[in-house]
Amino acid sequence: MYKLSRLAGVIGIAAVIAVAGCTGNSGVAPSTSSMQQQRFTPTGPDWIHQDGLIFHRPHYMATRAMAGGIAPGEIQPRGIVPASTPAPGTQFTYGNGPVLTAPKMYIILWGYRKYGDPDKVKRLLKLFSKNLGGSGHNNIYTQYYQTLSSKQTYITNPSNQFGGLWEDHVGIPASPSDAQVAAEALRGVKHFGYDPNGSYVVATATGHSSPGFGVTFCAYHDSELYSGETVSYTNLPYQPDAGAACGANIITPASDQKGVDEGVTIVEGHEYGESITDPIPGAGWYNNQWGEIGDACAWWDIANDPFGTKSYASQPMFSNASDDNQGECVHSYTPSE
C-alpha cells in the first residue's frame, strides 16, 4: 500500500523545496534543538486543500497481504530474511526536507470514552510511548539527519519521548475522512501546544476507522499546516479490529503484551519511525522503490524487542549503515555497525 504514496517521494519533495527553499529566505530555518518551519503555502498535487485545511497526501502502511508479506495466519520466523526485502547495496536518500531531531509522541484518543476500549489499547499505547525512548530499536533513526540552511543535524534518541495523552470527547464520525483526521490532529496540537519535533497520533476508537482500514492499510502518517508551521501526525485506527491483517497474534506475545494487540506496537512503531525520518512524506529519507524506512521491512522478521524494562512486538526498520554500509532491515543499531 505504500506504493500509493511513492509519488510523494518525487513530487512532494519538489513541491516542498520549491516553496520552502533551503537558504536565507527559505521556508525552513533551524532553531537550537529543532527545525522550525517558517510560514509558507505548499502547492502541487501532493498537497491537499480541503475544508479549510492544508495537508499532504498520506503515506500508508499496508496490511500484511497488500505489503506482499506473509499471508494472515502464517508466521515469518525470526532471523529469516525473505527474498522480497531490499537487496544488498540498497540505500535510502535524503530529500532535503526536515526530520524530527528530538522526537516526542503525543497521543490523542478520539472517541474512546464513548465507544470503549475492549483490548486496553490506551494503556498499551501509553506504556509503549513511555518506554521506547533510548531503546536500541529507536537508535536506528540516529544515523539519519537533516541539512537545512546549510546546517546538518542528526536525529537523537531521548530517553523520554512521551509527550502526553489526551482523551478528546468530541464526536467521532463512523468512518473519519483524511480531512477529519487532520482536523483532529490540529485539535491535539492546540491541546498539547505546537512541538516542531512532535508526532501527533490520532488513535481512533474501535469501530470508527477510516475507509480501507484492515483491507488495504493499517495506519498512515502525514503532514499538515498549523499557523504556517508543519505538523507531523498519524492516523492510528483501533488495530485489534483488523485482526491478523494488521498483526494480531503474529508471534508468541511477550509478557508485556497480548496477542490480539501486537499490531498496536508493530504499526505505531512503524509509523513513528517514518514520522521521525520522513515527516513530510518523500521530503526526508526515502527510496523510490521501497518507500520509507519502515515500508522496506514491513511485516518481516517480527520480534519481541526490548524497550527499557518492557518487550513489545516490533518490525525491523531499514538501516543504511548496517551490513558494512550495504543496508539491511535491523531491530537495533549502534554507531559502530
PADREN-376496 format. One record per residue (C-alpha): residue number from 0; x, y, z. Coordinates in steps of 0.02 Angstrom, whole numbers. Example, Ala and Ser with C-alpha at 12.3 -4.5 7.8 and 13.67 -1.06 7.14 Angstrom:
@n=0, u=615, v=-225, w=390
@n=1, u=684, v=-53, w=357
//
This chain:
@n=0, u=0, v=0, w=0
@n=1, u=147, v=116, w=24
@n=2, u=159, v=112, w=-166
@n=3, u=10, v=229, w=-171
@n=4, u=116, v=367, w=-94
@n=5, u=276, v=344, w=-192
@n=6, u=227, v=496, w=-294
@n=7, u=258, v=596, w=-136
@n=8, u=439, v=543, w=-144
@n=9, u=468, v=644, w=-302
@n=10, u=329, v=772, w=-322
@n=11, u=313, v=803, w=-136
@n=12, u=497, v=843, w=-119
@n=13, u=492, v=960, w=-267
@n=14, u=337, v=1048, w=-200
@n=15, u=409, v=1072, w=-26
@n=16, u=581, v=1127, w=-83
@n=17, u=516, v=1239, w=-221
@n=18, u=401, v=1329, w=-100
@n=19, u=502, v=1318, w=59
@n=20, u=679, v=1334, w=-7
@n=21, u=835, v=1295, w=93
@n=22, u=933, v=1456, w=114
@n=23, u=922, v=1630, w=188
@n=24, u=743, v=1671, w=136
@n=25, u=690, v=1489, w=145
@n=26, u=531, v=1413, w=210
@n=27, u=630, v=1314, w=338
@n=28, u=755, v=1380, w=464
@n=29, u=846, v=1296, w=608
@n=30, u=824, v=1329, w=792
@n=31, u=937, v=1271, w=933
@n=32, u=862, v=1099, w=962
@n=33, u=733, v=1078, w=824
@n=34, u=692, v=1133, w=650
@n=35, u=554, v=1263, w=648
@n=36, u=465, v=1291, w=483
@n=37, u=430, v=1468, w=428
@n=38, u=261, v=1509, w=353
@n=39, u=232, v=1451, w=176
@n=40, u=90, v=1387, w=68
@n=41, u=131, v=1217, w=-8
@n=42, u=73, v=1190, w=-185
@n=43, u=73, v=1042, w=-303
@n=44, u=-27, v=883, w=-324
@n=45, u=29, v=805, w=-159
@n=46, u=-37, v=949, w=-53
@n=47, u=-224, v=943, w=-24
@n=48, u=-327, v=1099, w=16
@n=49, u=-491, v=1041, w=93
@n=50, u=-613, v=1103, w=225
@n=51, u=-501, v=1249, w=267
@n=52, u=-351, v=1133, w=297
@n=53, u=-189, v=1105, w=203
@n=54, u=-122, v=928, w=220
@n=55, u=-7, v=815, w=122
@n=56, u=-61, v=657, w=33
@n=57, u=-49, v=520, w=166
@n=58, u=86, v=387, w=166
@n=59, u=8, v=219, w=209
@n=60, u=69, v=65, w=299
@n=61, u=-1, v=-83, w=202
@n=62, u=-90, v=-231, w=277
@n=63, u=7, v=-394, w=279
@n=64, u=-73, v=-453, w=118
@n=65, u=-55, v=-288, w=25
@n=66, u=128, v=-272, w=76
@n=67, u=167, v=-436, w=-11
@n=68, u=223, v=-514, w=152
@n=69, u=158, v=-671, w=234
@n=70, u=-24, v=-715, w=224
@n=71, u=-135, v=-699, w=378
@n=72, u=-111, v=-849, w=491
@n=73, u=68, v=-885, w=436
@n=74, u=222, v=-840, w=537
@n=75, u=386, v=-774, w=469
@n=76, u=518, v=-848, w=586
@n=77, u=634, v=-726, w=670
@n=78, u=804, v=-715, w=587
@n=79, u=747, v=-771, w=416
@n=80, u=760, v=-631, w=289
@n=81, u=637, v=-654, w=145
@n=82, u=685, v=-632, w=-36
@n=83, u=572, v=-480, w=-52
@n=84, u=670, v=-372, w=68
@n=85, u=793, v=-246, w=-8
@n=86, u=947, v=-318, w=-91
@n=87, u=1122, v=-277, w=-25
@n=88, u=1175, v=-106, w=-81
@n=89, u=1002, v=-29, w=-60
@n=90, u=1011, v=145, w=15
@n=91, u=883, v=274, w=66
@n=92, u=919, v=451, w=7
@n=93, u=885, v=618, w=87
@n=94, u=762, v=736, w=4
@n=95, u=821, v=898, w=85
@n=96, u=671, v=917, w=198
@n=97, u=653, v=916, w=389
@n=98, u=659, v=767, w=507
@n=99, u=611, v=759, w=692
@n=100, u=779, v=783, w=776
@n=101, u=716, v=768, w=956
@n=102, u=559, v=662, w=932
@n=103, u=413, v=657, w=1050
@n=104, u=246, v=565, w=1038
@n=105, u=80, v=648, w=1081
@n=106, u=-69, v=528, w=1091
@n=107, u=-245, v=589, w=1051
@n=108, u=-380, v=462, w=1094
@n=109, u=-532, v=505, w=989
@n=110, u=-698, v=428, w=1043
@n=111, u=-626, v=303, w=1166
@n=112, u=-737, v=354, w=1311
@n=113, u=-899, v=336, w=1212
@n=114, u=-857, v=178, w=1115
@n=115, u=-746, v=88, w=1240
@n=116, u=-576, v=8, w=1234
@n=117, u=-606, v=-181, w=1242
@n=118, u=-424, v=-227, w=1212
@n=119, u=-347, v=-93, w=1325
@n=120, u=-256, v=-6, w=1183
@n=121, u=-249, v=156, w=1283
@n=122, u=-143, v=77, w=1419
@n=123, u=-30, v=-10, w=1293
@n=124, u=-1, v=148, w=1190
@n=125, u=44, v=247, w=1345
@n=126, u=166, v=116, w=1409
@n=127, u=244, v=92, w=1238
@n=128, u=271, v=278, w=1213
@n=129, u=347, v=294, w=1387
@n=130, u=472, v=153, w=1358
@n=131, u=530, v=172, w=1178
@n=132, u=648, v=318, w=1210
@n=133, u=831, v=270, w=1221
@n=134, u=797, v=94, w=1154
@n=135, u=912, v=5, w=1033
@n=136, u=767, v=-3, w=912
@n=137, u=741, v=185, w=910
@n=138, u=928, v=209, w=897
@n=139, u=909, v=155, w=715
@n=140, u=849, v=331, w=675
@n=141, u=1004, v=417, w=743
@n=142, u=1103, v=379, w=583
@n=143, u=984, v=491, w=486
@n=144, u=994, v=680, w=481
@n=145, u=931, v=840, w=402
@n=146, u=1026, v=979, w=316
@n=147, u=932, v=1142, w=323
@n=148, u=1005, v=1315, w=296
@n=149, u=1175, v=1229, w=274
@n=150, u=1165, v=1155, w=449
@n=151, u=1170, v=965, w=470
@n=152, u=1079, v=896, w=622
@n=153, u=1065, v=711, w=665
@n=154, u=909, v=634, w=742
@n=155, u=927, v=598, w=928
@n=156, u=852, v=462, w=1037
@n=157, u=799, v=547, w=1201
@n=158, u=756, v=436, w=1348
@n=159, u=588, v=522, w=1369
@n=160, u=485, v=530, w=1209
@n=161, u=313, v=529, w=1290
@n=162, u=233, v=698, w=1259
@n=163, u=66, v=661, w=1340
@n=164, u=-102, v=576, w=1316
@n=165, u=-268, v=665, w=1291
@n=166, u=-443, v=592, w=1276
@n=167, u=-544, v=702, w=1161
@n=168, u=-730, v=677, w=1186
@n=169, u=-788, v=774, w=1034
@n=170, u=-895, v=665, w=920
@n=171, u=-804, v=549, w=802
@n=172, u=-878, v=504, w=631
@n=173, u=-916, v=322, w=595
@n=174, u=-779, v=323, w=462
@n=175, u=-668, v=478, w=476
@n=176, u=-603, v=553, w=315
@n=177, u=-423, v=610, w=292
@n=178, u=-478, v=790, w=318
@n=179, u=-570, v=745, w=479
@n=180, u=-417, v=655, w=547
@n=181, u=-309, v=804, w=500
@n=182, u=-430, v=919, w=592
@n=183, u=-423, v=808, w=746
@n=184, u=-234, v=812, w=742
@n=185, u=-242, v=1002, w=748
@n=186, u=-358, v=991, w=898
@n=187, u=-220, v=890, w=980
@n=188, u=-91, v=1022, w=933
@n=189, u=-200, v=1156, w=1013
@n=190, u=-219, v=1049, w=1169
@n=191, u=-36, v=1000, w=1192
@n=192, u=43, v=1151, w=1109
@n=193, u=144, v=1152, w=950
@n=194, u=304, v=1049, w=952
@n=195, u=404, v=1051, w=789
@n=196, u=477, v=882, w=841
@n=197, u=309, v=810, w=889
@n=198, u=223, v=661, w=812
@n=199, u=37, v=685, w=849
@n=200, u=-50, v=516, w=848
@n=201, u=-238, v=516, w=817
@n=202, u=-295, v=349, w=889
@n=203, u=-474, v=321, w=833
@n=204, u=-600, v=219, w=932
@n=205, u=-650, v=40, w=898
@n=206, u=-772, v=28, w=754
@n=207, u=-730, v=204, w=693
@n=208, u=-589, v=188, w=569
@n=209, u=-553, v=275, w=404
@n=210, u=-608, v=188, w=243
@n=211, u=-490, v=49, w=189
@n=212, u=-426, v=6, w=363
@n=213, u=-389, v=-179, w=380
@n=214, u=-416, v=-208, w=194
@n=215, u=-280, v=-106, w=111
@n=216, u=-193, v=-13, w=254
@n=217, u=-163, v=-22, w=442
@n=218, u=-116, v=160, w=475
@n=219, u=-40, v=311, w=392
@n=220, u=62, v=464, w=434
@n=221, u=54, v=635, w=355
@n=222, u=98, v=818, w=373
@n=223, u=-12, v=973, w=380
@n=224, u=0, v=1158, w=414
@n=225, u=-39, v=1241, w=580
@n=226, u=-19, v=1431, w=584
@n=227, u=109, v=1414, w=446
@n=228, u=208, v=1277, w=534
@n=229, u=215, v=1094, w=480
@n=230, u=139, v=963, w=594
@n=231, u=179, v=777, w=582
@n=232, u=30, v=668, w=627
@n=233, u=-27, v=487, w=618
@n=234, u=-196, v=408, w=587
@n=235, u=-192, v=255, w=701
@n=236, u=-354, v=154, w=691
@n=237, u=-402, v=30, w=827
@n=238, u=-282, v=-108, w=771
@n=239, u=-367, v=-259, w=854
@n=240, u=-520, v=-225, w=744
@n=241, u=-417, v=-281, w=592
@n=242, u=-359, v=-444, w=671
@n=243, u=-220, v=-538, w=581
@n=244, u=-221, v=-416, w=435
@n=245, u=-135, v=-288, w=547
@n=246, u=-31, v=-401, w=659
@n=247, u=-143, v=-482, w=788
@n=248, u=-67, v=-646, w=854
@n=249, u=76, v=-634, w=729
@n=250, u=204, v=-710, w=851
@n=251, u=202, v=-776, w=1028
@n=252, u=173, v=-618, w=1129
@n=253, u=293, v=-552, w=1259
@n=254, u=236, v=-550, w=1441
@n=255, u=201, v=-362, w=1423
@n=256, u=77, v=-385, w=1281
@n=257, u=-72, v=-487, w=1222
@n=258, u=-76, v=-571, w=1053
@n=259, u=-231, v=-476, w=999
@n=260, u=-145, v=-308, w=1016
@n=261, u=27, v=-348, w=943
@n=262, u=-21, v=-244, w=792
@n=263, u=-33, v=-89, w=901
@n=264, u=154, v=-82, w=936
@n=265, u=207, v=-152, w=766
@n=266, u=103, v=-24, w=671
@n=267, u=131, v=127, w=783
@n=268, u=317, v=86, w=792
@n=269, u=321, v=83, w=602
@n=270, u=229, v=248, w=586
@n=271, u=328, v=334, w=724
@n=272, u=494, v=287, w=644
@n=273, u=436, v=351, w=475
@n=274, u=365, v=510, w=552
@n=275, u=536, v=541, w=629
@n=276, u=638, v=510, w=472
@n=277, u=513, v=573, w=342
@n=278, u=382, v=686, w=424
@n=279, u=333, v=767, w=258
@n=280, u=314, v=608, w=155
@n=281, u=450, v=599, w=24
@n=282, u=548, v=752, w=83
@n=283, u=652, v=661, w=214
@n=284, u=731, v=488, w=196
@n=285, u=653, v=392, w=52
@n=286, u=687, v=260, w=-79
@n=287, u=589, v=267, w=-242
@n=288, u=572, v=77, w=-248
@n=289, u=536, v=38, w=-66
@n=290, u=458, v=196, w=2
@n=291, u=506, v=242, w=181
@n=292, u=621, v=150, w=301
@n=293, u=478, v=53, w=380
@n=294, u=400, v=0, w=215
@n=295, u=556, v=-93, w=160
@n=296, u=544, v=-207, w=312
@n=297, u=357, v=-212, w=343
@n=298, u=286, v=-374, w=413
@n=299, u=450, v=-470, w=403
@n=300, u=552, v=-539, w=546
@n=301, u=431, v=-480, w=681
@n=302, u=509, v=-499, w=854
@n=303, u=479, v=-452, w=1035
@n=304, u=604, v=-310, w=1053
@n=305, u=663, v=-238, w=1219
@n=306, u=607, v=-62, w=1261
@n=307, u=678, v=-19, w=1430
@n=308, u=612, v=-149, w=1551
@n=309, u=469, v=-198, w=1433
@n=310, u=459, v=-301, w=1274
@n=311, u=340, v=-269, w=1130
@n=312, u=310, v=-343, w=958
@n=313, u=402, v=-241, w=827
@n=314, u=458, v=-248, w=648
@n=315, u=637, v=-208, w=594
@n=316, u=674, v=-41, w=511
@n=317, u=794, v=-8, w=369
@n=318, u=970, v=44, w=416
@n=319, u=1081, v=122, w=282
@n=320, u=1235, v=100, w=391
@n=321, u=1217, v=-85, w=438
@n=322, u=1298, v=-232, w=349
@n=323, u=1455, v=-130, w=307
@n=324, u=1350, v=12, w=239
@n=325, u=1261, v=-102, w=117
@n=326, u=1098, v=-76, w=210
@n=327, u=978, v=-201, w=289
@n=328, u=825, v=-222, w=399
@n=329, u=876, v=-218, w=582
@n=330, u=795, v=-221, w=754
@n=331, u=929, v=-111, w=835
@n=332, u=1078, v=-6, w=789
@n=333, u=1241, v=58, w=864
@n=334, u=1356, v=183, w=776
@n=335, u=1494, v=53, w=763
@n=336, u=1393, v=-53, w=642
//
